[in-house]
Amino acid sequence: MMVKAVYILSLITLLSSCASFENQASSPIKIEESTSPIQAEQIADYIRTIFQDDQGNFWMGTNGLGLAHYNGEQLLYFSHEKGFYGNQVTGICQDIRGNLWFATDQGMVKLEREKIKNENYAFINYSDPIYFEGQRFWSVFADSRGMIWGGAERNIYRFDGIDWSPFPLPFSNGISGDFITEGTTWCIAEDSQGSIWFSTNGKGAFKYDGKTFSQISSKEGLCDDAVDVIIEDGNQNMWFGTRFGGVSKYDGTSFTHFTQRDSIGNNEVCDLFEDNKGNIWMSSEGYGVYCFNGFSFKNYREEQGLGVRAVQCIYQDKNGSIYAGGGGGLYRLEGERFIHISKNGPWN
């Protein structure tokens, strides 16, 4: 049992470079965070994802401390002991009804809108094996029609407001294994036409238009079949960040690639984000983040104050501030430099 626990912890550490029930049926996986004096002021050693809800509250997924929440006055933490079933939070979104959804190592968690407004943090946990066969989740997305999508180790699941049901992708061969597989979906996104896109960890990307699937892989010109993130920009181009091949931009006809040969420092790209000026931000393993204005790249790394080499997430808040998080905590861009956001802020 000890060997297995060490193996799981090692995999989580390696992959974090880029990876309703009231009763819990399975034991939570506990991942200890550093408590060294240097790291003690951090929100968490690893910030996997950050989200600001429609009321201005910040929510941050950590790699071992569960969910961190800043409500405008104080920083709160939620994990298994406080009714939130998940120590590793890998995705956060808000649905059209204002409810928040969280993807975790133990399943899916929901926080209803009224409970957010009243600061009544009573979570609904979908973590029993009858829902997802005990699979951990790596992504969650709320679409414009009100459906909730979750990407697990081997499967996609869809919640219609009443039930969770499997939503299998049309793989040419079956997906086996656990924790991380070729079918693991790190990202789910919706384009401006209402189609849903699914990344996979070895099968490229799949597009679902509501009736049929289409696949985009290296055979069609994608730079790599291990896709970490998918976004659509304001000009309806699709962007794909990959594990080994850099970034591909797809205009519906052809691909443009951005790789370590010409644009970025490393081909491992965990996150992409388009800001309110149309710039595309991208992480690059070991090189912080890059901002692409359509013509040139600007790199932000340690020399510019960003103390995260392995960036997990990039985000822009309602005030227009850019955040980057990952192995090293959370940072916000102020002018041309990033500043560290500790447990005490600064939040404004």
NUMINU-238039 format. One line per 10 residues: number of its first residue (from 1); their letters; for each residue x, y, z of C-alpha. Coordinates in steps of 0.5 Angstrom, whole numbers. Each point is the difference from the previous one (the first is absolute). Layout:
BEGIN
NUM = a = X/Y/Z  ... .
***
This chain:
BEGIN
1 = mmvkavyils = 0/0/0  6/5/2  3/-2/-7  -6/2/-4  -1/6/4  7/3/-2  -1/-2/-7  -7/4/0  3/6/3  6/-1/-5 .
11 = litllsscas = -4/0/-6  -4/6/3  6/4/1  3/-2/-7  -7/2/-4  -1/6/4  5/3/-4  -6/0/-5  -6/-5/4  -46/-7/20 .
21 = fenqasspik = 2/-3/6  1/2/7  4/-6/2  7/-2/-3  0/-7/-3  8/0/-1  6/3/3  3/6/-2  7/1/-3  4/4/5 .
31 = ieestspiqa = 5/4/-3  4/4/5  3/7/-2  6/3/2  0/4/7  7/3/-1  1/7/3  1/2/-8  -6/-3/-2  -5/1/6 .
41 = eqiadyirti = -2/7/-3  -3/-3/-6  -7/-1/-2  3/-7/-2  6/-3/-2  -4/-2/-7  -6/4/-3  -3/-4/-5  -5/4/-2  -3/7/2 .
51 = fqddqgnfwm = -7/3/-1  -4/6/1  -8/-1/1  -5/5/-2  0/3/7  7/2/-1  2/-6/5  7/-4/-1  0/-7/0  7/-4/-1 .
61 = gtnglglahy = 1/-7/-1  6/-3/4  4/-6/-1  -1/-3/7  -3/5/4  -7/0/-3  -4/6/-2  3/7/2  -5/6/0  1/7/1 .
71 = ngeqllyfsh = -7/4/1  2/7/0  2/0/7  4/-7/2  3/-6/-3  -4/-6/2  2/-8/-2  -5/-5/-1  2/-8/0  -3/-6/2 .
81 = ekgfygnqvt = 0/2/8  -5/6/-2  -4/-4/-5  4/1/-6  2/-7/-3  6/2/-4  7/1/2  2/1/-7  -4/5/-4  1/0/-7 .
91 = gicqdirgnl = -5/4/-3  -5/6/2  -6/3/-4  -7/3/1  -6/-2/-4  -6/4/-3  -4/0/7  6/3/4  2/-7/3  7/-2/1 .
101 = wfatdqgmvk = 3/-6/-2  7/-3/2  4/-6/-3  4/-4/5  4/-6/1  -6/-3/3  -6/2/-5  -4/6/-1  -2/5/5  -6/5/0 .
111 = lerekiknen = -1/7/3  -7/3/-1  -1/7/-1  -4/2/6  5/-3/4  6/4/-3  -4/6/1  -2/-1/7  7/-3/2  -3/-7/1 .
121 = yafinysdpi = 6/-4/-2  -4/-7/0  2/-4/-6  -3/-5/-4  5/-6/-1  -1/-5/-6  6/-5/2  -3/-6/2  2/-6/-5  -7/-1/-3 .
131 = yfegqrfwsv = 1/7/-4  7/-1/-3  3/-7/2  5/4/5  3/4/-6  3/6/2  -1/6/-4  4/5/-4  -5/5/-3  -6/3/0 .
141 = fadsrgmiwg = -4/5/-4  -7/3/0  -3/1/-7  -5/5/-3  -6/-5/0  1/-1/8  3/-7/-1  6/-1/5  6/-4/-3  6/-4/3 .
151 = gaerniyrfd = 6/-3/-2  2/-6/4  6/-5/-1  -3/-4/-5  -7/3/-2  -4/6/-1  -6/1/5  -6/5/-1  -5/2/5  -7/2/-3 .
161 = gidwspfplp = -2/3/7  -3/-6/3  5/-6/-2  7/-1/-2  1/-4/-6  6/-3/-4  2/4/-7  5/-5/-3  4/3/-6  1/-4/-6 .
171 = fsngisgdfi = 7/-3/1  2/-5/-5  2/-4/5  -2/-1/8  3/4/5  3/-3/6  4/1/6  -1/5/6  3/7/3  2/2/-7 .
181 = tegttwciae = -2/-3/-7  0/2/-7  -7/1/1  1/5/6  -3/7/-2  4/6/3  -5/5/-3  -7/1/-3  -2/6/-4  -6/3/-4 .
191 = dsqgsiwfst = 1/4/-6  -4/6/-3  -4/-5/-4  -2/-4/6  4/-6/-1  3/-4/6  8/-1/-1  3/-6/4  8/0/1  3/-7/1 .
201 = ngkgafkydg = 7/-2/2  2/-4/-6  -6/0/-5  0/7/-2  -6/4/1  -8/-1/-1  -5/5/-2  -7/-2/1  -6/4/-4  -6/-3/4 .
211 = ktfsqisske = 0/-5/-5  6/-3/-3  8/0/2  6/2/-4  7/-1/3  6/4/-1  7/-3/1  7/0/-3  -3/-4/-6  -4/7/-2 .
221 = glcddavdvi = 6/4/2  -1/1/7  7/1/3  -1/-5/6  -5/-5/2  1/1/7  -4/6/1  -1/4/7  -4/6/-2  -5/2/-5 .
231 = iedgnqnmwf = -2/8/-1  -4/4/-6  3/7/-1  -5/6/-2  1/-2/-7  -2/-7/1  6/-3/-1  2/-6/4  6/-1/4  3/-6/3 .
241 = gtrfggvsky = 5/-1/5  4/-6/0  4/-5/5  6/-1/-5  -1/5/-6  -1/7/2  -7/4/-3  -4/-1/-6  -5/5/-3  -5/-2/-4 .
251 = dgtsfthftq = -4/4/-4  -5/-5/-3  4/-2/-6  8/0/2  4/0/6  6/5/2  5/-3/6  3/4/5  6/-4/3  7/0/4 .
261 = rdsignnevc = 3/0/-7  -3/7/-2  -4/3/6  0/-3/7  5/-3/4  -3/-7/1  -5/-4/-4  -4/-2/7  -6/5/0  -5/-1/6 .
271 = dlfednkgni = -4/6/-1  -3/5/-5  -4/6/1  -2/6/-4  -1/7/4  -5/6/-2  5/3/-5  1/-6/-4  7/-2/2  1/-8/1 .
281 = wmssegygvy = 3/-2/6  4/-7/1  4/-4/5  6/-3/-2  3/-5/5  6/3/3  -1/7/-3  -5/3/3  -5/3/-4  0/3/-7 .
291 = cfngfsfkny = -5/6/-3  -1/0/-7  -3/6/-3  -1/-3/-7  7/2/-3  5/-1/6  1/-4/6  1/3/7  3/-4/6  -1/1/7 .
301 = reeqglgvra = 4/-5/5  4/1/6  4/6/-3  -7/3/0  -2/-2/7  -4/-6/-2  2/-5/5  -3/-6/-4  4/-4/-5  -6/-5/-1 .
311 = vqciyqdkng = -6/4/-1  -6/-4/1  -5/6/-1  -1/7/-3  -6/4/1  -3/7/-1  -4/3/6  -6/5/-1  5/6/1  4/-3/-6 .
321 = siyagggggl = 6/-2/5  4/-6/-3  1/-6/5  5/-6/-1  0/-6/5  4/-6/1  6/-3/3  2/6/4  -7/3/2  -4/5/-3 .
331 = yrlegerfih = 2/7/-3  -3/6/-3  3/4/-6  1/8/2  2/4/-5  6/-4/-3  1/-5/6  -3/-5/4  -1/1/7  -1/-6/5 .
341 = iskngpwn = -7/-1/3  0/-3/7  -5/-2/5  0/7/2  -1/3/-7  1/5/-3  -7/-2/-3  -1/7/-3 .
***
